[in-house]
Amino acid sequence: MTETEVKKLTDEELRIKVAELRGWKFYSSHSYWMEPGTGYQIARTVNELPNYPQDLNAMHSAEFFLSDGQFAVYMSIMRGNADELKFMSQHVGQMRLTKATAREKAEAFVLTFLRE
């Protein structure tokens, strides 16, 4: 999957992709999603999964799932080309992260796993 393909995902597709990367598992035989590490069903429909593309709190919790190395990649994606602009400081990249929408963070989360 390319960056262009990630950006073309619908909110529902992106929600599912982040959930899967986050460790949620779908059991088609029983039609429910299981939260990672719980051992019990938690979501019967996609709408009951955390709404990663629309909810900054959901993305905040997903960010804690990233290892240090993954978080560095994630931050690099969120900074975009700010590092290439010599007249801009590193704070521009940090501002991009803090001002990012939940969807932008969800896209960067998916791209992080594609760049590993």
Phi and psi restraints in degrees (range 20) as a CNS / XPLOR table:
assign (resid 1 and name C) (resid 2 and name N)
       (resid 2 and name CA) (resid 2 and name C) 1.0 -96.8 20.0 2
assign (resid 2 and name N) (resid 2 and name CA)
       (resid 2 and name C) (resid 3 and name N) 1.0 170.6 20.0 2
assign (resid 2 and name C) (resid 3 and name N)
       (resid 3 and name CA) (resid 3 and name C) 1.0 -60.2 20.0 2
assign (resid 3 and name N) (resid 3 and name CA)
       (resid 3 and name C) (resid 4 and name N) 1.0 -41.1 20.0 2
assign (resid 3 and name C) (resid 4 and name N)
       (resid 4 and name CA) (resid 4 and name C) 1.0 -61.3 20.0 2
assign (resid 4 and name N) (resid 4 and name CA)
       (resid 4 and name C) (resid 5 and name N) 1.0 -42.5 20.0 2
assign (resid 4 and name C) (resid 5 and name N)
       (resid 5 and name CA) (resid 5 and name C) 1.0 -65.7 20.0 2
assign (resid 5 and name N) (resid 5 and name CA)
       (resid 5 and name C) (resid 6 and name N) 1.0 -38.7 20.0 2
assign (resid 5 and name C) (resid 6 and name N)
       (resid 6 and name CA) (resid 6 and name C) 1.0 -62.8 20.0 2
assign (resid 6 and name N) (resid 6 and name CA)
       (resid 6 and name C) (resid 7 and name N) 1.0 -43.5 20.0 2
assign (resid 6 and name C) (resid 7 and name N)
       (resid 7 and name CA) (resid 7 and name C) 1.0 -67.1 20.0 2
assign (resid 7 and name N) (resid 7 and name CA)
       (resid 7 and name C) (resid 8 and name N) 1.0 -22.7 20.0 2
assign (resid 7 and name C) (resid 8 and name N)
       (resid 8 and name CA) (resid 8 and name C) 1.0 -86.3 20.0 2
assign (resid 8 and name N) (resid 8 and name CA)
       (resid 8 and name C) (resid 9 and name N) 1.0 -9.0 20.0 2
assign (resid 8 and name C) (resid 9 and name N)
       (resid 9 and name CA) (resid 9 and name C) 1.0 -61.8 20.0 2
assign (resid 9 and name N) (resid 9 and name CA)
       (resid 9 and name C) (resid 10 and name N) 1.0 141.5 20.0 2
assign (resid 9 and name C) (resid 10 and name N)
       (resid 10 and name CA) (resid 10 and name C) 1.0 -70.3 20.0 2
assign (resid 10 and name N) (resid 10 and name CA)
       (resid 10 and name C) (resid 11 and name N) 1.0 166.4 20.0 2
assign (resid 10 and name C) (resid 11 and name N)
       (resid 11 and name CA) (resid 11 and name C) 1.0 -58.6 20.0 2
assign (resid 11 and name N) (resid 11 and name CA)
       (resid 11 and name C) (resid 12 and name N) 1.0 -39.9 20.0 2
assign (resid 11 and name C) (resid 12 and name N)
       (resid 12 and name CA) (resid 12 and name C) 1.0 -66.0 20.0 2
assign (resid 12 and name N) (resid 12 and name CA)
       (resid 12 and name C) (resid 13 and name N) 1.0 -42.9 20.0 2
assign (resid 12 and name C) (resid 13 and name N)
       (resid 13 and name CA) (resid 13 and name C) 1.0 -63.4 20.0 2
assign (resid 13 and name N) (resid 13 and name CA)
       (resid 13 and name C) (resid 14 and name N) 1.0 -41.0 20.0 2
assign (resid 13 and name C) (resid 14 and name N)
       (resid 14 and name CA) (resid 14 and name C) 1.0 -67.8 20.0 2
assign (resid 14 and name N) (resid 14 and name CA)
       (resid 14 and name C) (resid 15 and name N) 1.0 -39.1 20.0 2
assign (resid 14 and name C) (resid 15 and name N)
       (resid 15 and name CA) (resid 15 and name C) 1.0 -58.6 20.0 2
assign (resid 15 and name N) (resid 15 and name CA)
       (resid 15 and name C) (resid 16 and name N) 1.0 -45.8 20.0 2
assign (resid 15 and name C) (resid 16 and name N)
       (resid 16 and name CA) (resid 16 and name C) 1.0 -66.1 20.0 2
assign (resid 16 and name N) (resid 16 and name CA)
       (resid 16 and name C) (resid 17 and name N) 1.0 -43.8 20.0 2
assign (resid 16 and name C) (resid 17 and name N)
       (resid 17 and name CA) (resid 17 and name C) 1.0 -61.7 20.0 2
assign (resid 17 and name N) (resid 17 and name CA)
       (resid 17 and name C) (resid 18 and name N) 1.0 -46.1 20.0 2
assign (resid 17 and name C) (resid 18 and name N)
       (resid 18 and name CA) (resid 18 and name C) 1.0 -64.3 20.0 2
assign (resid 18 and name N) (resid 18 and name CA)
       (resid 18 and name C) (resid 19 and name N) 1.0 -42.4 20.0 2
assign (resid 18 and name C) (resid 19 and name N)
       (resid 19 and name CA) (resid 19 and name C) 1.0 -59.3 20.0 2
assign (resid 19 and name N) (resid 19 and name CA)
       (resid 19 and name C) (resid 20 and name N) 1.0 -44.3 20.0 2
assign (resid 19 and name C) (resid 20 and name N)
       (resid 20 and name CA) (resid 20 and name C) 1.0 -63.9 20.0 2
assign (resid 20 and name N) (resid 20 and name CA)
       (resid 20 and name C) (resid 21 and name N) 1.0 -44.2 20.0 2
assign (resid 20 and name C) (resid 21 and name N)
       (resid 21 and name CA) (resid 21 and name C) 1.0 -65.3 20.0 2
assign (resid 21 and name N) (resid 21 and name CA)
       (resid 21 and name C) (resid 22 and name N) 1.0 -30.5 20.0 2
assign (resid 21 and name C) (resid 22 and name N)
       (resid 22 and name CA) (resid 22 and name C) 1.0 -75.3 20.0 2
assign (resid 22 and name N) (resid 22 and name CA)
       (resid 22 and name C) (resid 23 and name N) 1.0 -14.5 20.0 2
assign (resid 22 and name C) (resid 23 and name N)
       (resid 23 and name CA) (resid 23 and name C) 1.0 112.9 20.0 2
assign (resid 23 and name N) (resid 23 and name CA)
       (resid 23 and name C) (resid 24 and name N) 1.0 -2.1 20.0 2
assign (resid 23 and name C) (resid 24 and name N)
       (resid 24 and name CA) (resid 24 and name C) 1.0 -64.8 20.0 2
assign (resid 24 and name N) (resid 24 and name CA)
       (resid 24 and name C) (resid 25 and name N) 1.0 143.2 20.0 2
assign (resid 24 and name C) (resid 25 and name N)
       (resid 25 and name CA) (resid 25 and name C) 1.0 -123.7 20.0 2
assign (resid 25 and name N) (resid 25 and name CA)
       (resid 25 and name C) (resid 26 and name N) 1.0 136.8 20.0 2
assign (resid 25 and name C) (resid 26 and name N)
       (resid 26 and name CA) (resid 26 and name C) 1.0 -100.2 20.0 2
assign (resid 26 and name N) (resid 26 and name CA)
       (resid 26 and name C) (resid 27 and name N) 1.0 129.2 20.0 2
assign (resid 26 and name C) (resid 27 and name N)
       (resid 27 and name CA) (resid 27 and name C) 1.0 -108.8 20.0 2
assign (resid 27 and name N) (resid 27 and name CA)
       (resid 27 and name C) (resid 28 and name N) 1.0 98.1 20.0 2
assign (resid 27 and name C) (resid 28 and name N)
       (resid 28 and name CA) (resid 28 and name C) 1.0 -64.8 20.0 2
assign (resid 28 and name N) (resid 28 and name CA)
       (resid 28 and name C) (resid 29 and name N) 1.0 -30.6 20.0 2
assign (resid 28 and name C) (resid 29 and name N)
       (resid 29 and name CA) (resid 29 and name C) 1.0 -63.9 20.0 2
assign (resid 29 and name N) (resid 29 and name CA)
       (resid 29 and name C) (resid 30 and name N) 1.0 -25.5 20.0 2
assign (resid 29 and name C) (resid 30 and name N)
       (resid 30 and name CA) (resid 30 and name C) 1.0 -118.0 20.0 2
assign (resid 30 and name N) (resid 30 and name CA)
       (resid 30 and name C) (resid 31 and name N) 1.0 -2.9 20.0 2
assign (resid 30 and name C) (resid 31 and name N)
       (resid 31 and name CA) (resid 31 and name C) 1.0 55.0 20.0 2
assign (resid 31 and name N) (resid 31 and name CA)
       (resid 31 and name C) (resid 32 and name N) 1.0 53.0 20.0 2
assign (resid 31 and name C) (resid 32 and name N)
       (resid 32 and name CA) (resid 32 and name C) 1.0 -147.1 20.0 2
assign (resid 32 and name N) (resid 32 and name CA)
       (resid 32 and name C) (resid 33 and name N) 1.0 161.2 20.0 2
assign (resid 32 and name C) (resid 33 and name N)
       (resid 33 and name CA) (resid 33 and name C) 1.0 -104.9 20.0 2
assign (resid 33 and name N) (resid 33 and name CA)
       (resid 33 and name C) (resid 34 and name N) 1.0 140.2 20.0 2
assign (resid 33 and name C) (resid 34 and name N)
       (resid 34 and name CA) (resid 34 and name C) 1.0 -113.7 20.0 2
assign (resid 34 and name N) (resid 34 and name CA)
       (resid 34 and name C) (resid 35 and name N) 1.0 130.4 20.0 2
assign (resid 34 and name C) (resid 35 and name N)
       (resid 35 and name CA) (resid 35 and name C) 1.0 -70.4 20.0 2
assign (resid 35 and name N) (resid 35 and name CA)
       (resid 35 and name C) (resid 36 and name N) 1.0 141.5 20.0 2
assign (resid 35 and name C) (resid 36 and name N)
       (resid 36 and name CA) (resid 36 and name C) 1.0 -61.2 20.0 2
assign (resid 36 and name N) (resid 36 and name CA)
       (resid 36 and name C) (resid 37 and name N) 1.0 133.6 20.0 2
assign (resid 36 and name C) (resid 37 and name N)
       (resid 37 and name CA) (resid 37 and name C) 1.0 80.4 20.0 2
assign (resid 37 and name N) (resid 37 and name CA)
       (resid 37 and name C) (resid 38 and name N) 1.0 -0.5 20.0 2
assign (resid 37 and name C) (resid 38 and name N)
       (resid 38 and name CA) (resid 38 and name C) 1.0 -96.2 20.0 2
assign (resid 38 and name N) (resid 38 and name CA)
       (resid 38 and name C) (resid 39 and name N) 1.0 -35.2 20.0 2
assign (resid 38 and name C) (resid 39 and name N)
       (resid 39 and name CA) (resid 39 and name C) 1.0 77.2 20.0 2
assign (resid 39 and name N) (resid 39 and name CA)
       (resid 39 and name C) (resid 40 and name N) 1.0 11.3 20.0 2
assign (resid 39 and name C) (resid 40 and name N)
       (resid 40 and name CA) (resid 40 and name C) 1.0 -142.3 20.0 2
assign (resid 40 and name N) (resid 40 and name CA)
       (resid 40 and name C) (resid 41 and name N) 1.0 160.0 20.0 2
assign (resid 40 and name C) (resid 41 and name N)
       (resid 41 and name CA) (resid 41 and name C) 1.0 -71.3 20.0 2
assign (resid 41 and name N) (resid 41 and name CA)
       (resid 41 and name C) (resid 42 and name N) 1.0 145.0 20.0 2
assign (resid 41 and name C) (resid 42 and name N)
       (resid 42 and name CA) (resid 42 and name C) 1.0 -131.3 20.0 2
assign (resid 42 and name N) (resid 42 and name CA)
       (resid 42 and name C) (resid 43 and name N) 1.0 -29.4 20.0 2
assign (resid 42 and name C) (resid 43 and name N)
       (resid 43 and name CA) (resid 43 and name C) 1.0 -135.2 20.0 2
assign (resid 43 and name N) (resid 43 and name CA)
       (resid 43 and name C) (resid 44 and name N) 1.0 124.8 20.0 2
assign (resid 43 and name C) (resid 44 and name N)
       (resid 44 and name CA) (resid 44 and name C) 1.0 -88.7 20.0 2
assign (resid 44 and name N) (resid 44 and name CA)
       (resid 44 and name C) (resid 45 and name N) 1.0 -22.5 20.0 2
assign (resid 44 and name C) (resid 45 and name N)
       (resid 45 and name CA) (resid 45 and name C) 1.0 -134.7 20.0 2
assign (resid 45 and name N) (resid 45 and name CA)
       (resid 45 and name C) (resid 46 and name N) 1.0 165.7 20.0 2
assign (resid 45 and name C) (resid 46 and name N)
       (resid 46 and name CA) (resid 46 and name C) 1.0 -59.0 20.0 2
assign (resid 46 and name N) (resid 46 and name CA)
       (resid 46 and name C) (resid 47 and name N) 1.0 -35.9 20.0 2
assign (resid 46 and name C) (resid 47 and name N)
       (resid 47 and name CA) (resid 47 and name C) 1.0 -64.4 20.0 2
assign (resid 47 and name N) (resid 47 and name CA)
       (resid 47 and name C) (resid 48 and name N) 1.0 -16.3 20.0 2
assign (resid 47 and name C) (resid 48 and name N)
       (resid 48 and name CA) (resid 48 and name C) 1.0 -92.5 20.0 2
assign (resid 48 and name N) (resid 48 and name CA)
       (resid 48 and name C) (resid 49 and name N) 1.0 -7.7 20.0 2
assign (resid 48 and name C) (resid 49 and name N)
       (resid 49 and name CA) (resid 49 and name C) 1.0 -72.0 20.0 2
assign (resid 49 and name N) (resid 49 and name CA)
       (resid 49 and name C) (resid 50 and name N) 1.0 157.1 20.0 2
assign (resid 49 and name C) (resid 50 and name N)
       (resid 50 and name CA) (resid 50 and name C) 1.0 -54.5 20.0 2
assign (resid 50 and name N) (resid 50 and name CA)
       (resid 50 and name C) (resid 51 and name N) 1.0 138.3 20.0 2
assign (resid 50 and name C) (resid 51 and name N)
       (resid 51 and name CA) (resid 51 and name C) 1.0 -87.6 20.0 2
assign (resid 51 and name N) (resid 51 and name CA)
       (resid 51 and name C) (resid 52 and name N) 1.0 69.9 20.0 2
assign (resid 51 and name C) (resid 52 and name N)
       (resid 52 and name CA) (resid 52 and name C) 1.0 -52.4 20.0 2
assign (resid 52 and name N) (resid 52 and name CA)
       (resid 52 and name C) (resid 53 and name N) 1.0 -43.6 20.0 2
assign (resid 52 and name C) (resid 53 and name N)
       (resid 53 and name CA) (resid 53 and name C) 1.0 -72.3 20.0 2
assign (resid 53 and name N) (resid 53 and name CA)
       (resid 53 and name C) (resid 54 and name N) 1.0 -12.2 20.0 2
assign (resid 53 and name C) (resid 54 and name N)
       (resid 54 and name CA) (resid 54 and name C) 1.0 -122.6 20.0 2
assign (resid 54 and name N) (resid 54 and name CA)
       (resid 54 and name C) (resid 55 and name N) 1.0 -7.8 20.0 2
assign (resid 54 and name C) (resid 55 and name N)
       (resid 55 and name CA) (resid 55 and name C) 1.0 -123.8 20.0 2
assign (resid 55 and name N) (resid 55 and name CA)
       (resid 55 and name C) (resid 56 and name N) 1.0 108.8 20.0 2
assign (resid 55 and name C) (resid 56 and name N)
       (resid 56 and name CA) (resid 56 and name C) 1.0 -61.8 20.0 2
assign (resid 56 and name N) (resid 56 and name CA)
       (resid 56 and name C) (resid 57 and name N) 1.0 -33.1 20.0 2
assign (resid 56 and name C) (resid 57 and name N)
       (resid 57 and name CA) (resid 57 and name C) 1.0 -64.8 20.0 2
assign (resid 57 and name N) (resid 57 and name CA)
       (resid 57 and name C) (resid 58 and name N) 1.0 -39.2 20.0 2
assign (resid 57 and name C) (resid 58 and name N)
       (resid 58 and name CA) (resid 58 and name C) 1.0 -64.0 20.0 2
assign (resid 58 and name N) (resid 58 and name CA)
       (resid 58 and name C) (resid 59 and name N) 1.0 -42.7 20.0 2
assign (resid 58 and name C) (resid 59 and name N)
       (resid 59 and name CA) (resid 59 and name C) 1.0 -67.8 20.0 2
assign (resid 59 and name N) (resid 59 and name CA)
       (resid 59 and name C) (resid 60 and name N) 1.0 -35.0 20.0 2
assign (resid 59 and name C) (resid 60 and name N)
       (resid 60 and name CA) (resid 60 and name C) 1.0 -60.1 20.0 2
assign (resid 60 and name N) (resid 60 and name CA)
       (resid 60 and name C) (resid 61 and name N) 1.0 -43.7 20.0 2
assign (resid 60 and name C) (resid 61 and name N)
       (resid 61 and name CA) (resid 61 and name C) 1.0 -67.8 20.0 2
assign (resid 61 and name N) (resid 61 and name CA)
       (resid 61 and name C) (resid 62 and name N) 1.0 -34.2 20.0 2
assign (resid 61 and name C) (resid 62 and name N)
       (resid 62 and name CA) (resid 62 and name C) 1.0 -66.2 20.0 2
assign (resid 62 and name N) (resid 62 and name CA)
       (resid 62 and name C) (resid 63 and name N) 1.0 -36.7 20.0 2
assign (resid 62 and name C) (resid 63 and name N)
       (resid 63 and name CA) (resid 63 and name C) 1.0 -59.5 20.0 2
assign (resid 63 and name N) (resid 63 and name CA)
       (resid 63 and name C) (resid 64 and name N) 1.0 -33.2 20.0 2
assign (resid 63 and name C) (resid 64 and name N)
       (resid 64 and name CA) (resid 64 and name C) 1.0 -68.0 20.0 2
assign (resid 64 and name N) (resid 64 and name CA)
       (resid 64 and name C) (resid 65 and name N) 1.0 -18.9 20.0 2
assign (resid 64 and name C) (resid 65 and name N)
       (resid 65 and name CA) (resid 65 and name C) 1.0 -73.6 20.0 2
assign (resid 65 and name N) (resid 65 and name CA)
       (resid 65 and name C) (resid 66 and name N) 1.0 -23.9 20.0 2
assign (resid 65 and name C) (resid 66 and name N)
       (resid 66 and name CA) (resid 66 and name C) 1.0 -72.1 20.0 2
assign (resid 66 and name N) (resid 66 and name CA)
       (resid 66 and name C) (resid 67 and name N) 1.0 140.4 20.0 2
assign (resid 66 and name C) (resid 67 and name N)
       (resid 67 and name CA) (resid 67 and name C) 1.0 -71.7 20.0 2
assign (resid 67 and name N) (resid 67 and name CA)
       (resid 67 and name C) (resid 68 and name N) 1.0 171.2 20.0 2
assign (resid 67 and name C) (resid 68 and name N)
       (resid 68 and name CA) (resid 68 and name C) 1.0 -58.7 20.0 2
assign (resid 68 and name N) (resid 68 and name CA)
       (resid 68 and name C) (resid 69 and name N) 1.0 -43.2 20.0 2
assign (resid 68 and name C) (resid 69 and name N)
       (resid 69 and name CA) (resid 69 and name C) 1.0 -65.1 20.0 2
assign (resid 69 and name N) (resid 69 and name CA)
       (resid 69 and name C) (resid 70 and name N) 1.0 -42.6 20.0 2
assign (resid 69 and name C) (resid 70 and name N)
       (resid 70 and name CA) (resid 70 and name C) 1.0 -65.0 20.0 2
assign (resid 70 and name N) (resid 70 and name CA)
       (resid 70 and name C) (resid 71 and name N) 1.0 -38.6 20.0 2
assign (resid 70 and name C) (resid 71 and name N)
       (resid 71 and name CA) (resid 71 and name C) 1.0 -64.9 20.0 2
assign (resid 71 and name N) (resid 71 and name CA)
       (resid 71 and name C) (resid 72 and name N) 1.0 -35.4 20.0 2
assign (resid 71 and name C) (resid 72 and name N)
       (resid 72 and name CA) (resid 72 and name C) 1.0 -64.0 20.0 2
assign (resid 72 and name N) (resid 72 and name CA)
       (resid 72 and name C) (resid 73 and name N) 1.0 -40.9 20.0 2
assign (resid 72 and name C) (resid 73 and name N)
       (resid 73 and name CA) (resid 73 and name C) 1.0 -65.7 20.0 2
assign (resid 73 and name N) (resid 73 and name CA)
       (resid 73 and name C) (resid 74 and name N) 1.0 -44.9 20.0 2
assign (resid 73 and name C) (resid 74 and name N)
       (resid 74 and name CA) (resid 74 and name C) 1.0 -56.8 20.0 2
assign (resid 74 and name N) (resid 74 and name CA)
       (resid 74 and name C) (resid 75 and name N) 1.0 -46.6 20.0 2
assign (resid 74 and name C) (resid 75 and name N)
       (resid 75 and name CA) (resid 75 and name C) 1.0 -62.9 20.0 2
assign (resid 75 and name N) (resid 75 and name CA)
       (resid 75 and name C) (resid 76 and name N) 1.0 -39.2 20.0 2
assign (resid 75 and name C) (resid 76 and name N)
       (resid 76 and name CA) (resid 76 and name C) 1.0 -62.4 20.0 2
assign (resid 76 and name N) (resid 76 and name CA)
       (resid 76 and name C) (resid 77 and name N) 1.0 -42.2 20.0 2
assign (resid 76 and name C) (resid 77 and name N)
       (resid 77 and name CA) (resid 77 and name C) 1.0 -64.7 20.0 2
assign (resid 77 and name N) (resid 77 and name CA)
       (resid 77 and name C) (resid 78 and name N) 1.0 -43.2 20.0 2
assign (resid 77 and name C) (resid 78 and name N)
       (resid 78 and name CA) (resid 78 and name C) 1.0 -66.3 20.0 2
assign (resid 78 and name N) (resid 78 and name CA)
       (resid 78 and name C) (resid 79 and name N) 1.0 -34.5 20.0 2
assign (resid 78 and name C) (resid 79 and name N)
       (resid 79 and name CA) (resid 79 and name C) 1.0 -68.7 20.0 2
assign (resid 79 and name N) (resid 79 and name CA)
       (resid 79 and name C) (resid 80 and name N) 1.0 -26.3 20.0 2
assign (resid 79 and name C) (resid 80 and name N)
       (resid 80 and name CA) (resid 80 and name C) 1.0 63.4 20.0 2
assign (resid 80 and name N) (resid 80 and name CA)
       (resid 80 and name C) (resid 81 and name N) 1.0 -133.1 20.0 2
assign (resid 80 and name C) (resid 81 and name N)
       (resid 81 and name CA) (resid 81 and name C) 1.0 -94.3 20.0 2
assign (resid 81 and name N) (resid 81 and name CA)
       (resid 81 and name C) (resid 82 and name N) 1.0 14.8 20.0 2
assign (resid 81 and name C) (resid 82 and name N)
       (resid 82 and name CA) (resid 82 and name C) 1.0 -58.5 20.0 2
assign (resid 82 and name N) (resid 82 and name CA)
       (resid 82 and name C) (resid 83 and name N) 1.0 -33.8 20.0 2
assign (resid 82 and name C) (resid 83 and name N)
       (resid 83 and name CA) (resid 83 and name C) 1.0 -66.2 20.0 2
assign (resid 83 and name N) (resid 83 and name CA)
       (resid 83 and name C) (resid 84 and name N) 1.0 -24.8 20.0 2
assign (resid 83 and name C) (resid 84 and name N)
       (resid 84 and name CA) (resid 84 and name C) 1.0 -83.1 20.0 2
assign (resid 84 and name N) (resid 84 and name CA)
       (resid 84 and name C) (resid 85 and name N) 1.0 -15.5 20.0 2
assign (resid 84 and name C) (resid 85 and name N)
       (resid 85 and name CA) (resid 85 and name C) 1.0 -91.4 20.0 2
assign (resid 85 and name N) (resid 85 and name CA)
       (resid 85 and name C) (resid 86 and name N) 1.0 103.7 20.0 2
assign (resid 85 and name C) (resid 86 and name N)
       (resid 86 and name CA) (resid 86 and name C) 1.0 -62.4 20.0 2
assign (resid 86 and name N) (resid 86 and name CA)
       (resid 86 and name C) (resid 87 and name N) 1.0 -28.3 20.0 2
assign (resid 86 and name C) (resid 87 and name N)
       (resid 87 and name CA) (resid 87 and name C) 1.0 -81.7 20.0 2
assign (resid 87 and name N) (resid 87 and name CA)
       (resid 87 and name C) (resid 88 and name N) 1.0 -6.4 20.0 2
assign (resid 87 and name C) (resid 88 and name N)
       (resid 88 and name CA) (resid 88 and name C) 1.0 -101.4 20.0 2
assign (resid 88 and name N) (resid 88 and name CA)
       (resid 88 and name C) (resid 89 and name N) 1.0 146.9 20.0 2
assign (resid 88 and name C) (resid 89 and name N)
       (resid 89 and name CA) (resid 89 and name C) 1.0 -88.5 20.0 2
assign (resid 89 and name N) (resid 89 and name CA)
       (resid 89 and name C) (resid 90 and name N) 1.0 173.3 20.0 2
assign (resid 89 and name C) (resid 90 and name N)
       (resid 90 and name CA) (resid 90 and name C) 1.0 -65.8 20.0 2
assign (resid 90 and name N) (resid 90 and name CA)
       (resid 90 and name C) (resid 91 and name N) 1.0 -18.4 20.0 2
assign (resid 90 and name C) (resid 91 and name N)
       (resid 91 and name CA) (resid 91 and name C) 1.0 -66.9 20.0 2
assign (resid 91 and name N) (resid 91 and name CA)
       (resid 91 and name C) (resid 92 and name N) 1.0 -24.5 20.0 2
assign (resid 91 and name C) (resid 92 and name N)
       (resid 92 and name CA) (resid 92 and name C) 1.0 -62.3 20.0 2
assign (resid 92 and name N) (resid 92 and name CA)
       (resid 92 and name C) (resid 93 and name N) 1.0 -43.4 20.0 2
assign (resid 92 and name C) (resid 93 and name N)
       (resid 93 and name CA) (resid 93 and name C) 1.0 -62.5 20.0 2
assign (resid 93 and name N) (resid 93 and name CA)
       (resid 93 and name C) (resid 94 and name N) 1.0 -40.6 20.0 2
assign (resid 93 and name C) (resid 94 and name N)
       (resid 94 and name CA) (resid 94 and name C) 1.0 -66.3 20.0 2
assign (resid 94 and name N) (resid 94 and name CA)
       (resid 94 and name C) (resid 95 and name N) 1.0 -37.0 20.0 2
assign (resid 94 and name C) (resid 95 and name N)
       (resid 95 and name CA) (resid 95 and name C) 1.0 -65.4 20.0 2
assign (resid 95 and name N) (resid 95 and name CA)
       (resid 95 and name C) (resid 96 and name N) 1.0 -38.3 20.0 2
assign (resid 95 and name C) (resid 96 and name N)
       (resid 96 and name CA) (resid 96 and name C) 1.0 -60.9 20.0 2
assign (resid 96 and name N) (resid 96 and name CA)
       (resid 96 and name C) (resid 97 and name N) 1.0 -38.0 20.0 2
assign (resid 96 and name C) (resid 97 and name N)
       (resid 97 and name CA) (resid 97 and name C) 1.0 -68.3 20.0 2
assign (resid 97 and name N) (resid 97 and name CA)
       (resid 97 and name C) (resid 98 and name N) 1.0 -45.6 20.0 2
assign (resid 97 and name C) (resid 98 and name N)
       (resid 98 and name CA) (resid 98 and name C) 1.0 -72.0 20.0 2
assign (resid 98 and name N) (resid 98 and name CA)
       (resid 98 and name C) (resid 99 and name N) 1.0 -25.1 20.0 2
assign (resid 98 and name C) (resid 99 and name N)
       (resid 99 and name CA) (resid 99 and name C) 1.0 -95.5 20.0 2
assign (resid 99 and name N) (resid 99 and name CA)
       (resid 99 and name C) (resid 100 and name N) 1.0 -1.6 20.0 2
assign (resid 99 and name C) (resid 100 and name N)
       (resid 100 and name CA) (resid 100 and name C) 1.0 -66.6 20.0 2
assign (resid 100 and name N) (resid 100 and name CA)
       (resid 100 and name C) (resid 101 and name N) 1.0 146.3 20.0 2
assign (resid 100 and name C) (resid 101 and name N)
       (resid 101 and name CA) (resid 101 and name C) 1.0 -77.2 20.0 2
assign (resid 101 and name N) (resid 101 and name CA)
       (resid 101 and name C) (resid 102 and name N) 1.0 165.2 20.0 2
assign (resid 101 and name C) (resid 102 and name N)
       (resid 102 and name CA) (resid 102 and name C) 1.0 -60.8 20.0 2
assign (resid 102 and name N) (resid 102 and name CA)
       (resid 102 and name C) (resid 103 and name N) 1.0 -38.5 20.0 2
assign (resid 102 and name C) (resid 103 and name N)
       (resid 103 and name CA) (resid 103 and name C) 1.0 -63.6 20.0 2
assign (resid 103 and name N) (resid 103 and name CA)
       (resid 103 and name C) (resid 104 and name N) 1.0 -43.9 20.0 2
assign (resid 103 and name C) (resid 104 and name N)
       (resid 104 and name CA) (resid 104 and name C) 1.0 -60.7 20.0 2
assign (resid 104 and name N) (resid 104 and name CA)
       (resid 104 and name C) (resid 105 and name N) 1.0 -40.1 20.0 2
assign (resid 104 and name C) (resid 105 and name N)
       (resid 105 and name CA) (resid 105 and name C) 1.0 -67.6 20.0 2
assign (resid 105 and name N) (resid 105 and name CA)
       (resid 105 and name C) (resid 106 and name N) 1.0 -39.4 20.0 2
assign (resid 105 and name C) (resid 106 and name N)
       (resid 106 and name CA) (resid 106 and name C) 1.0 -64.2 20.0 2
assign (resid 106 and name N) (resid 106 and name CA)
       (resid 106 and name C) (resid 107 and name N) 1.0 -42.4 20.0 2
assign (resid 106 and name C) (resid 107 and name N)
       (resid 107 and name CA) (resid 107 and name C) 1.0 -61.7 20.0 2
assign (resid 107 and name N) (resid 107 and name CA)
       (resid 107 and name C) (resid 108 and name N) 1.0 -44.7 20.0 2
assign (resid 107 and name C) (resid 108 and name N)
       (resid 108 and name CA) (resid 108 and name C) 1.0 -63.9 20.0 2
assign (resid 108 and name N) (resid 108 and name CA)
       (resid 108 and name C) (resid 109 and name N) 1.0 -36.3 20.0 2
assign (resid 108 and name C) (resid 109 and name N)
       (resid 109 and name CA) (resid 109 and name C) 1.0 -60.5 20.0 2
assign (resid 109 and name N) (resid 109 and name CA)
       (resid 109 and name C) (resid 110 and name N) 1.0 -47.5 20.0 2
assign (resid 109 and name C) (resid 110 and name N)
       (resid 110 and name CA) (resid 110 and name C) 1.0 -63.7 20.0 2
assign (resid 110 and name N) (resid 110 and name CA)
       (resid 110 and name C) (resid 111 and name N) 1.0 -45.1 20.0 2
assign (resid 110 and name C) (resid 111 and name N)
       (resid 111 and name CA) (resid 111 and name C) 1.0 -62.4 20.0 2
assign (resid 111 and name N) (resid 111 and name CA)
       (resid 111 and name C) (resid 112 and name N) 1.0 -31.7 20.0 2
assign (resid 111 and name C) (resid 112 and name N)
       (resid 112 and name CA) (resid 112 and name C) 1.0 -56.9 20.0 2
assign (resid 112 and name N) (resid 112 and name CA)
       (resid 112 and name C) (resid 113 and name N) 1.0 -44.4 20.0 2
assign (resid 112 and name C) (resid 113 and name N)
       (resid 113 and name CA) (resid 113 and name C) 1.0 -73.5 20.0 2
assign (resid 113 and name N) (resid 113 and name CA)
       (resid 113 and name C) (resid 114 and name N) 1.0 -26.0 20.0 2
assign (resid 113 and name C) (resid 114 and name N)
       (resid 114 and name CA) (resid 114 and name C) 1.0 -75.8 20.0 2
assign (resid 114 and name N) (resid 114 and name CA)
       (resid 114 and name C) (resid 115 and name N) 1.0 -22.8 20.0 2
assign (resid 114 and name C) (resid 115 and name N)
       (resid 115 and name CA) (resid 115 and name C) 1.0 -93.2 20.0 2
assign (resid 115 and name N) (resid 115 and name CA)
       (resid 115 and name C) (resid 116 and name N) 1.0 -3.8 20.0 2
